[in-house]
């Protein structure tokens, strides 16, 4: 049986609070980091924290390198031109520029297979990977292409429906080294045919890279203890979408988890701090800000990102001892299958803590198929989410926070050098190209 009382579990499985918060978030529209919608999203979270009865609700501002989308287009002489948003869009962090060069189709764009064939050319890579290959992030493909002399990068969606994917390519070294765009699966297939003919592609990207301000939103629950358990998510989303799943669901779950735990606040052994981070999508800026300025020692971090595709929980532990057992205990009490991944991966807000050796996980829900699905496209919308999944996840993750806060559970820290050694060469390349290689300062 769950540690949460039956009355709280029943409340969780009938609650509309998370759905209402999520609806308020998607109604904003553009929640791009550093722009007005992100600030409005933070205000939605602030109000939800207060409604949930959490304490010390506050916001913290910090500076970021902002980016504003302009118009992008792609053309092939004698074959046509494409400039509609359902065909081609700039990737955040890209520099502006005009390029004319042959296009080379890299297929899935596995970094080990990218070589001198891209030099002086426009490199195109798919957004998925082949069966049984390790998952390769967009940034790793972009970094590999740039390192081998590509003059531009085209990110080709594998999901049909005229949905060009977006995603950051500059991170902490904005703008990135070469212009980059996302194109739909359909346009990508056309370009792959033209690549076989060694066709020359014209690519034009207009955008602005200028300073901006982002915001983190805080609230607390539980006893006054020296250390804290962090429960986090990111409120920002890409400007082309509602950002319902990425990461409206995670953000909406924060106040709901807090509301449920408020009913058993006296059972918390450790203070719990809820933080809705800003600017995750462009380089984890909100998480880095808290990791470097937060005063209380951190016992563990539970970051909610990638939830909402099902009610079956998923956790990435980065190999920290004791975390899998805590989440397994919580999931088992709800008879929920738990998918666990222990690889060290430098994505999601948990990474700002993992690289410092602080025990941190990213939790979400199990997704079938490869890649983000609707995420990072125009199709990441509220209608694709089942409210029953939100309720189940809220209950399971509230139970998980009870486990993380338990005085009898310990989660040893790790030496940053050990974290560094666990990274694959591709992730090392990605972090260095994106200006997020911090281990020289941490070790």
Number of C-alpha atoms within 10 A of each C-alpha: 10 15 16 20 12 11 9 18 22 13 14 25 17 13 18 15 20 25 22 12 23 25 17 17 31 22 13 16 20 22 27 29 31 25 18 14 21 27 23 18 30 26 16 20 28 22 13 23 26 16 13 19 17 22 14 13 19 14 16 14 14 15 14 21 23 22 24 17 19 12 15 25 20 23 17 19 10 6 9 8 14 16 15 12 19 19 21 29 29 31 29 30 30 29 23 22 15 15 19 18 19 20 29 26 23 21 17 20 26 22 18 10 11 16 15 13 14 25 17 16 22 29 32 31 26 25 24 24 19 13 9 6 10 9 14 18 20 19 21 23 29 28 26 24 29 22 17 16 18 27 22 28 28 26 30 30 27 25 21 11 12 20 26 31 30 27 22 22 32 26 24 21 16 22 23 24 21 23 28 34 27 30 31 25 23 19 20 25 17 11 23 20 12 19 20 11 12 14 18 19 22 18 26 20 23 18 19 16 17 13 11 14 18 25 27 25 26 22 24 23 22 22 15 12 12 12 16 25 24 22 27 26 32 31 36 32 30 28 22 21 22 27 31 28 26 27 27 32 32 29 32 31 28 29 30 27 25 27 25 21 25 18 14 15 18 11 16 20 19 23 21 30 22 27 28 29 28 36 30 24 25 27 28 22 26 30 26 19 19 16 19 11 9 10 10 11 12 21 23 26 26 26 28 28 23 23 28 28 21 19 23 21 26 22 23 23 25 25 19 22 15 15 26 20 12 21 24 19 16 25 23 14 14 15 12 16 14 19 16 17 16 13 13 21 20 19 16 20 31 30 24 25 20 26 24 21 21 24 27 30 28 24 25 25 22 20 18 10 9 14 17 19 17 21 23 23 26 20 21 24 18 20 9 13 18 14 18 18 19 29 26 21 27 28 26 26 23 26 25 22 25 23 22 29 24 16 11 8 14 16 16 15 17 17 15 20 15 12 19 19 11 15 15 13 13 18 22 17 19 23 20 14 24 23 15 17 18 15 13 8 7 12 11
